Amino acid sequence: MENSKLLKEIDFNSLNVDYADIRVEKTDETKIVYQSGDLREATTSPSLGAFLRVLKDGNWAFKSTTELNSLQSEFEALEGRVSLLPAKNKLSWPKRDSQHYEVMRYQDKSCNKASLKEKKDFCEALLPTLESEKLIQGPMVIYKDQYKEKWFMSSDGVSYHYDYNHAGAYAIFTLKDGDQIYEDSVKYFFQNVHGQSKSAISELEKAIEKAKPFIHAPTVEPGKYKVVLDSEITGIFTHESFGHKSEADFMLGDEAMKEEWQIGKSVGSENLSIVDDGNWPETSGDLPVDDEGNLKTKTYLIKNGKLAGRLHSTQTAVLLDEVPTGNARAMNFQYEPIVRMTNTYIEKGEKSLEELISQIDDGLYIVGAKHGMGMSTFTIAPSKAYKILNGKLCGPVKVSVISGNVFETLNLIEEVGSDFHIASSSLGGCGKMEQFPLPVADGGPSIIVKEMTVS
């Protein structure tokens, strides 16, 4: 039976609970891996399942299942379980108007429109470029895509049906000359592999040439530097060091953190605004409506240098007496929704990248990110760095890590550029608790940070 019809057969009125909802997800994923020219993996993974939950007297009971023909009995079993639990403080679930959201954006251009052979052909088109460069060792091409349809229905009359789609690849390589090595990669993101090979090859060729000067580049002298961070580094910093601390579930029961993150507190210059917004189609953080049926809002976390908001599920909004922001997300139907980011970024300013660099007498231009982590303090491993002298880019330098304290760094952001970009990825994602990887995106413009620890 069609999934939407299955949901309509559920009788929420027969349940003696305060609230109930169900989320059904149908997912198709493909993963392809080539290592040193050899095919190591080519798999397609379909899945279909549901996540059910009920709320009564402050207690939740939930279950995931792949058996979709007995959903009513599953709800009745959950009702029985939750009724056995001792009552807590009753959670005042907010009243919502009955509403259906239909947001089907990708059916005609999904990654499923390409065959497995076409996806392998895309990967194989990159191999000659990697294999013909004598300095490259152990090249790897990883392709991954996902097309997902989601259905939702709640006891308060909210429902949705929407789809999500992404595809992309990493071309990973190590350049070696004598005892000197440099590791780099090219990241691709698109909706469908059709017509992508030519531009992907060209991008890879340029990336290899750009990487070669870093093989013998000097290592940076550790210390504190004035830096220009490119949009990718800006995004990683925004996500890892600030975005996670804006997730409201971290504040529950922590009075010190609520005081530290008090709305209206000044944390940066007036030209700094940070946003989380799922309404960016064709990004990996695309989210029109969350896994509780709340529309995703454009949420200012910082606006003009002051703390302006935080990210909420329905429950965290109720407990903190704020408003849901549409950030309750689950990795798939096997998990409960928790507070997660979508597209998190710094809003752009007015100055070009060239103008930012021209303002630096002695500093570094940090480009691209391998990975990053942190909360109150953060560390980011950049892909590349260039010396800046007298307002001009000089030669490359090897940088292992940039780091800092989140609040100190926010206050040290001097300029915000106009070269805005959101970085999406079909591989990896965000991890929280046991839920990894959840698709997100991050970005912003290039920014000047007055002082940052570099090593």
ZIGISUL-V807175 format. One line per field, one symbol per residue. psi: psi as a letter, one per 40 degrees, with the letter a starting at -180 (. if undefined). Layout:
# ZIGISUL-V807175
psi=???
This chain:
# ZIGISUL-V807175
psi=iidddddeehgddehgidiiiihhhhhhihhhhhhfehhdhgihgiihiihiiihhfeiihiiiieheefddddddddddddeeihhahhhghihiihhhhhghdedefideeiiddddddddddddddddehdehifihhhiiihhhhhiihieeehiihiiihiiaihhhihhhhbehihhiihhihadieheeddddddddddddddddeedeiihihiahihihhiddddddddddddddeehddeehegddddddfhhehheaieehhhihhefgifieehgdiaeeehhhihhhdhhfeiheiihiiddddddefahiefehiidaeeiihihiibhhihiiaeiidddddeehdhaihhhihdiiiicdiihhhidiiihhhfeihaiiihhdiiiihdddddeehdihaeghhhhiieiaaihhbeghhhhiiiaaiiihhdhihh.
